[in-house]
Amino acid sequence: MPQTVNSLQVYRGKSWSGLTTDNHLGTLFQEQPYLASSVMSRVFGMYDYMGMDAFLNYMGAEEEFPDDRDFEWNLKGDDEKAVRVVSYTSSDTNRPGVNNTNFTITFPEKYFAYRDKLVPDNRDYPVRVMGEPVADGTDWVYTVQLMTGDPTLFMPVTLLTSGSQFSKEYSPVSKTLSKGGGLTSYTSPFKLRNSFSTIRKEDVIAGNMINRPLVIEMLDPKSNKGTKVWTQYAEWAFLAQWFREKNRALLYGTSNKTAQGTYKMKDDSGFEIREGAGLHEQISPSYKFSYTTFTIDWLEDVLLNLSIHILPEDQRHFVALTGERGMVQFHRALQNHASRFQPLDSKRIGGSGQNLSFQGQYRQYIGPQGTAFTLLHVPEYDNIVTNRIPHPDGGFTESYKYTILNFGTSNGKKNIRRVYPKGEREKLWHIAGSSSPLGPNTSFKSGASSAVDGYEIHAMAKQGLIVENPLTCAELRYSSTS
């Protein structure tokens, strides 16, 4: 938001960080002509909702680890899957399998077994594995035969091109003296690894600013309490910004680990800086969908992609984080969708004659196959200081983003949870100099650890995020070229 509200503004607001002295206050909060209100409303950038930090705490979605080493978790794939084709060979290149002849299919792994019946992308052309597979470098060659009584039938070569897929049906054998059957297929778990992010914040309260009165009373919009004392306001602003920075790390954190598993960036201490992946980076790239026009029909298709063969029909309740523009866009799309079925809703229309009213906002959609979609407003998506790409309908594109999350359980634990090392989740402290938050140090008996004429305040957190199964989450983002 620009620091100009309208033509009634006398001067532009100014921003700064770090040490604040009476020179700052003399310039920025000086005596002014009569004010209609003694309270300065903080219209630039404070939140009533503390974001992911508070939400995960409320959900009980937290876990403590013994120390601050990188942390891992396992994700188990399905034991049943389709395997892509590498290549094929046939004595009749254009008519593989004609006259019940054998031909070969090369796969990148030894997943199928002798006697298995396999089907390609078109199920009308099943084949049976006629012998044990043979290794060919890192690939495996399978000898197969079309399972058909029609000698003129052959496999279309389009079903054998590189990238096509085959899957197992079952294992047919003779009814008399068969010597074996199909084998059990397995898929091993794979690991996901993330790092803790360590973030810090500090400020210095000058000694001559202790209990310094403000000419204009400053308002904490969350508690609606005002203060005319600089130190109280400075400490409140410090904490408000600290919570906001922690939330951004949970949402937007990006891993800086190299492909070799090392970290190149160094702090001024000489030690490496590690940053872990936040929520957005952990969502699988294949589950990030672009849209140009948001419709409920399109949303239904996305939710079905996240549900079918993944979640039972009675557990398909998705929560989506979005900005205020996204809230309104969803409401309008659902209102247009619902008008086809219920053109007049007496619950939303009130009054009579020339005093009619219309009210209500859609925030949830329950669609086919038990899919439920509920919106949750996240103010960080509306922050126009950090989100600056404009949207053609007004506002900025981040406010139109939907981050679909599964807050259910996975392997007995919350699917999304914040993690932290034992005893190091968050630290808040001050370093006393000539004064402390309790007031000036006026005696040699007063404890102090700094020579600064004032005191320092510090905050530090070590936190990370686990999305146990990233394939149950998605991101819907506006794109003008989708």
C-alpha positions in Angstrom: 0.0 0.0 0.0 1.4 3.4 -0.9 2.0 5.6 2.2 -0.7 8.1 0.8 -4.3 7.5 1.8 -6.2 10.4 0.1 -6.0 14.2 -0.5 -6.7 14.9 3.1 -3.3 13.6 4.1 -1.0 16.3 5.4 2.3 14.5 4.9 3.5 11.0 3.8 4.3 8.4 6.5 8.0 7.5 6.7 9.5 4.1 7.4 12.7 3.1 9.2 14.3 0.3 11.1 16.7 -0.1 14.0 17.8 2.4 16.6 15.3 5.1 17.4 16.2 8.3 19.1 14.5 11.5 20.1 15.5 13.0 16.8 13.3 10.5 15.1 10.4 11.4 17.3 11.0 15.1 17.0 10.8 14.8 13.2 8.1 12.2 12.8 5.7 12.7 15.8 6.1 16.4 16.3 3.5 18.8 17.6 0.7 19.4 15.0 -2.3 21.6 14.7 -5.5 20.4 16.5 -6.2 16.7 15.8 -9.8 15.5 15.5 -8.7 12.3 17.4 -5.8 11.8 19.8 -5.4 8.2 18.5 -3.3 7.5 15.3 -4.9 4.5 13.6 -2.2 2.2 12.2 -3.6 1.7 8.7 -0.4 0.5 7.2 0.3 -3.2 7.5 -0.8 -4.7 10.9 -2.7 -7.9 11.0 -5.6 -9.1 13.2 -4.7 -12.7 12.3 -1.3 -14.1 13.1 -1.2 -16.6 10.2 0.2 -20.1 10.0 2.1 -19.7 13.3 -1.0 -19.3 15.4 -3.1 -21.7 13.2 -0.7 -24.6 13.6 -0.5 -24.0 17.3 -4.3 -24.0 17.6 -4.5 -27.3 15.6 -2.0 -28.9 17.8 0.1 -29.6 14.7 3.5 -29.4 16.3 6.3 -31.8 17.0 9.5 -31.5 19.1 12.8 -33.1 17.9 15.8 -33.9 20.1 18.2 -31.5 18.3 18.5 -29.2 15.3 19.9 -31.6 12.7 18.1 -32.0 9.3 15.0 -34.1 9.8 13.6 -36.9 7.5 10.3 -38.7 7.1 9.3 -41.6 4.9 6.6 -41.5 2.2 5.3 -44.8 1.0 4.1 -45.2 -2.6 1.4 -47.6 -3.8 2.5 -51.3 -4.3 0.4 -51.3 -7.5 1.5 -49.1 -10.3 1.9 -48.7 -14.0 5.4 -48.9 -15.5 6.5 -47.0 -18.6 7.9 -48.6 -21.8 11.5 -48.0 -22.8 11.4 -49.8 -26.2 10.1 -52.9 -28.0 11.4 -55.5 -30.5 9.4 -57.7 -32.9 10.1 -59.9 -35.9 7.2 -57.9 -37.6 8.0 -54.4 -36.5 4.6 -53.0 -37.7 2.5 -55.8 -36.3 3.9 -56.9 -33.0 2.3 -60.2 -31.8 0.5 -61.1 -35.0 -0.1 -64.9 -35.4 0.4 -65.4 -31.7 4.1 -64.7 -32.0 6.3 -63.6 -29.1 7.8 -60.1 -29.0 9.7 -58.2 -26.3 9.0 -55.1 -24.2 11.8 -53.3 -22.3 10.9 -51.7 -19.0 13.2 -49.6 -16.7 12.7 -51.9 -13.7 12.0 -55.5 -12.7 8.5 -55.0 -11.5 6.5 -57.6 -13.4 7.0 -61.4 -13.2 6.8 -64.6 -15.3 3.1 -65.5 -15.9 1.7 -62.0 -15.2 -1.0 -60.7 -17.5 -0.3 -57.1 -18.5 -2.4 -54.4 -20.1 -1.2 -51.4 -22.0 -3.0 -48.0 -22.1 -5.7 -49.6 -24.2 -7.0 -52.6 -22.3 -8.1 -54.4 -25.5 -4.6 -55.7 -26.1 -3.5 -57.7 -23.0 -0.3 -59.7 -23.1 1.2 -62.5 -20.9 4.8 -62.6 -19.7 6.2 -65.8 -21.2 9.4 -66.2 -19.3 11.7 -64.7 -16.7 12.9 -61.1 -17.5 16.4 -60.6 -18.7 18.7 -57.8 -17.6 19.9 -55.3 -20.2 22.1 -52.8 -18.4 19.8 -51.0 -16.0 16.7 -52.1 -17.9 14.8 -55.4 -18.0 13.6 -57.2 -21.2 10.3 -59.1 -21.0 9.2 -61.7 -23.6 5.4 -61.4 -24.1 2.6 -62.8 -26.2 -0.9 -61.4 -27.0 -3.5 -63.1 -24.9 -6.0 -63.7 -27.7 -7.6 -66.4 -29.8 -7.5 -64.2 -32.9 -4.3 -64.8 -34.9 -4.8 -61.7 -36.9 -4.7 -59.4 -33.8 -1.5 -57.5 -33.2 -0.4 -54.8 -30.8 -0.7 -51.2 -32.2 2.8 -49.8 -32.1 1.5 -46.6 -30.6 1.0 -48.6 -27.4 4.7 -49.6 -27.4 6.3 -46.2 -27.9 8.6 -44.8 -25.2 6.6 -43.4 -22.3 3.6 -45.7 -22.8 2.6 -47.7 -19.8 1.7 -51.2 -18.8 0.2 -52.5 -15.5 -0.5 -56.0 -14.1 -4.0 -57.5 -14.1 -3.4 -61.0 -12.6 -1.5 -64.2 -13.4 -3.3 -66.8 -15.6 -2.0 -70.4 -15.5 -3.2 -73.9 -16.7 -5.8 -75.7 -14.8 -3.8 -78.9 -14.6 -0.3 -79.2 -13.0 0.5 -75.6 -13.1 4.0 -75.0 -11.7 3.7 -71.5 -10.3 1.9 -68.2 -10.1 2.5 -64.5 -10.1 4.6 -62.8 -7.5 3.8 -60.1 -5.0 4.9 -56.6 -6.1 6.4 -54.1 -3.6 7.3 -50.5 -3.7 9.9 -49.3 -1.2 9.4 -46.1 0.8 11.4 -43.0 0.0 12.6 -40.3 2.2 11.9 -36.6 2.3 14.4 -34.4 4.1 14.1 -30.8 5.3 16.1 -28.4 7.5 15.3 -26.1 10.4 15.4 -22.4 9.6 17.0 -20.2 12.2 15.8 -16.6 12.2 16.6 -13.7 14.5 15.5 -10.1 15.2 16.9 -7.4 17.4 16.4 -3.8 18.4 18.0 -1.2 20.7 16.0 1.0 23.0 18.0 4.1 23.7 18.4 5.1 27.4 16.9 8.6 26.9 13.9 7.1 25.3 12.7 5.1 28.4 9.2 6.3 29.2 9.5 9.0 26.6 6.0 10.4 26.1 4.5 10.5 22.6 2.5 13.5 21.5 0.2 11.3 19.5 -1.2 8.2 21.2 -0.4 5.0 19.2 -3.0 2.2 18.9 -2.5 -1.5 19.0 -5.2 -2.6 16.5 -5.4 -6.1 17.9 -6.1 -5.3 21.5 -7.5 -1.8 20.7 -5.3 -0.4 23.6 -3.4 2.8 23.1 -0.1 3.9 24.6 1.6 7.3 24.9 4.9 5.7 26.0 7.5 5.0 23.3 9.1 1.9 24.9 5.7 0.2 25.2 5.0 0.9 21.6 8.5 -0.1 20.4 8.3 -3.5 22.1 4.8 -4.2 20.8 5.9 -3.3 17.2 9.0 -5.5 17.7 6.8 -8.5 18.6 4.2 -7.8 15.9 6.8 -7.8 13.2 8.5 -10.9 14.7 5.3 -12.9 14.5 4.9 -11.8 10.9 8.4 -12.8 10.0 7.9 -16.3 11.5 4.8 -16.7 9.5 6.5 -15.8 6.3 9.3 -18.4 7.0 6.6 -21.1 7.4 4.8 -20.1 4.2 7.6 -19.0 1.8 10.8 -20.5 3.1 13.0 -21.9 0.4 15.7 -24.5 0.9 19.2 -23.3 0.1 20.8 -26.8 0.1 22.8 -27.7 -2.9 22.3 -30.9 -5.0 25.4 -32.3 -3.1 23.6 -31.8 0.3 25.8 -28.8 1.4 25.2 -25.2 2.2 27.3 -22.5 0.6 26.1 -19.3 2.4 28.0 -18.3 5.5 27.0 -16.0 8.4 29.3 -13.4 9.8 30.1 -16.0 12.4 31.7 -18.1 9.7 29.1 -20.9 10.1 26.8 -22.0 7.3 23.2 -20.6 7.0 20.6 -23.3 6.6 17.1 -22.5 5.4 14.4 -25.2 5.1 11.5 -25.5 2.7 8.3 -23.8 3.7 4.8 -24.8 2.8 4.7 -23.7 -0.8 8.0 -25.3 -1.8 6.9 -28.6 -0.3 3.8 -28.9 -2.5 4.7 -31.1 -5.5 5.2 -29.2 -8.7 2.8 -31.6 -10.5 0.1 -30.5 -8.1 0.4 -26.8 -8.9 -2.3 -25.9 -11.3 -2.8 -22.6 -13.3 -6.1 -21.1 -14.2 -7.2 -18.1 -16.2 -10.9 -18.2 -15.4 -11.9 -19.7 -12.0 -15.0 -21.8 -12.2 -16.6 -24.4 -9.8 -16.6 -27.0 -12.6 -12.8 -26.6 -12.9 -12.4 -26.7 -9.1 -14.4 -30.0 -9.0 -11.9 -31.6 -11.5 -9.0 -30.5 -9.4 -10.5 -31.9 -6.2 -11.3 -35.2 -7.8 -7.6 -35.4 -9.0 -6.6 -35.0 -5.3 -9.2 -37.6 -4.1 -9.7 -40.5 -6.5 -7.5 -43.5 -5.4 -6.0 -41.3 -2.7 -8.6 -40.4 -0.1 -11.8 -42.4 0.9 -15.0 -40.7 0.0 -15.8 -39.8 3.6 -12.4 -38.0 4.1 -12.3 -35.6 1.2 -12.5 -32.3 3.1 -10.0 -29.8 1.9 -9.1 -26.5 3.5 -7.8 -23.8 1.2 -5.8 -20.7 2.2 -6.5 -17.6 0.1 -6.6 -13.9 0.2 -9.6 -11.5 0.3 -9.7 -11.3 -3.5 -9.8 -15.1 -3.6 -12.6 -15.2 -1.1 -14.7 -12.9 -3.2 -13.8 -14.7 -6.5 -14.8 -18.0 -5.0 -18.1 -16.5 -3.7 -18.9 -15.1 -7.1 -18.1 -18.3 -8.9 -20.2 -20.4 -6.5 -23.0 -17.9 -6.7 -23.1 -18.2 -10.5 -22.9 -21.9 -10.2 -25.7 -22.1 -7.6 -28.0 -19.8 -9.6 -28.6 -22.7 -12.0 -30.3 -24.7 -9.3 -31.7 -22.1 -6.8 -32.5 -18.8 -8.5 -34.2 -17.4 -5.4 -32.9 -17.9 -1.9 -35.2 -16.6 0.8 -32.4 -16.9 3.4 -30.4 -14.2 1.7 -33.1 -11.7 0.7 -34.6 -9.5 3.4 -36.8 -6.4 3.8 -39.7 -5.4 1.6 -40.7 -2.8 -1.0 -38.0 -0.1 -1.4 -36.1 -1.4 1.6 -34.8 -4.7 0.3 -31.5 -6.2 1.4 -29.3 -9.0 0.2 -26.7 -10.7 2.3 -24.4 -13.7 2.7 -21.1 -15.0 1.4 -20.2 -18.5 0.2 -17.2 -19.9 2.0 -17.7 -23.7 1.5 -18.6 -26.0 -1.4 -19.6 -29.6 -1.0 -19.5 -31.3 -4.4 -19.7 -34.8 -6.0 -18.2 -37.8 -4.4 -18.1 -36.3 -1.0 -15.5 -33.5 -1.8 -15.8 -30.5 0.5 -13.9 -27.3 0.0 -13.7 -24.7 2.8 -11.9 -21.3 2.5 -9.6 -19.9 5.2 -8.5 -16.3 4.9 -4.7 -15.7 5.2 -3.8 -12.0 5.4 -0.3 -12.6 4.2 -1.6 -13.2 0.7 -3.0 -9.7 0.7 0.2 -8.0 1.8 0.8 -5.5 -1.1 4.3 -4.7 0.2 5.6 -8.2 -0.5 3.1 -9.2 -3.3 3.4 -6.8 -6.2 2.3 -8.6 -9.4 -1.0 -7.0 -10.4 -4.1 -8.9 -11.4 -6.3 -7.7 -14.3 -9.4 -7.8 -12.1 -7.8 -5.6 -9.5 -5.4 -6.1 -6.6 -2.5 -8.5 -6.8 -2.3 -12.1 -8.1 -1.2 -13.6 -4.7 -4.6 -12.5 -3.3 -6.2 -14.8 -5.8 -4.1 -17.9 -5.0 -5.6 -21.0 -3.3 -3.4 -23.3 -1.3 -5.3 -26.5 -0.8 -4.2 -28.4 2.3 -5.0 -31.7 3.9 -5.0 -31.2 7.7 -5.9 -34.8 8.4 -3.6 -37.4 9.7 -0.9 -39.4 7.9 0.8 -42.4 9.6 -0.9 -41.4 12.8 0.4 -37.8 12.8 -0.9 -34.5 11.5 -0.2 -34.3 7.8 1.0 -30.7 8.2 2.9 -29.7 11.3 5.5 -27.3 12.6 8.6 -28.9 14.1 11.3 -27.5 16.3 14.4 -28.7 18.3 13.8 -29.4 22.0 14.1 -26.2 24.1 14.8 -24.0 21.1 11.4 -23.3 19.6 11.5 -19.6 20.4 13.7 -17.4 22.6 13.0 -13.9 23.7 15.4 -11.9 25.8 16.8 -8.5 26.6 20.4 -7.4 27.4 20.4 -4.7 30.0 22.7 -1.7 29.7 22.1 1.6 31.4 18.5 0.5 31.6 16.2 -2.5 31.1 12.5 -3.1 30.4 12.0 -2.5 34.1 13.5 1.0 34.1 16.9 2.8 34.5 19.7 1.0 36.4 20.5 3.6 39.1 22.7 1.5 41.3 26.0 -0.5 41.0 23.9 -3.4 42.4 21.8 -3.4 39.3 22.8 -6.2 36.8 23.8 -5.2 33.3 25.6 -7.0 30.5 26.1 -4.2 28.0 27.7 -0.8 27.9 25.0 0.6 25.7 23.1 3.6 27.1 19.7 1.7 26.9 19.0 -2.0 26.4 18.7 -4.5 23.6 15.8 -6.8 22.8 16.3 -10.0 20.9 14.2 -12.8 19.4 15.3 -16.1 17.8 13.5 -19.1 16.6 14.4 -22.5 15.1 11.5 -23.9 13.2 10.7 -26.2 10.3 7.7 -27.5 8.5 6.7 -31.1 7.5 4.1 -31.8 4.9 3.9 -35.5 5.5 2.3 -36.3 2.2 2.7 -33.5 -0.3 0.5 -35.3 -2.9 -2.6 -34.5 -0.8 -2.0 -30.8 -1.2 -2.2 -28.5 -4.2 -1.9 -24.9 -5.3 -4.2 -23.0 -7.7 -2.6 -19.9 -9.1 -3.8 -17.4 -11.6 -1.9 -17.2 -14.9 -2.7 -15.1 -17.9 -1.2 -17.9 -20.2 -2.7 -21.0 -18.7 
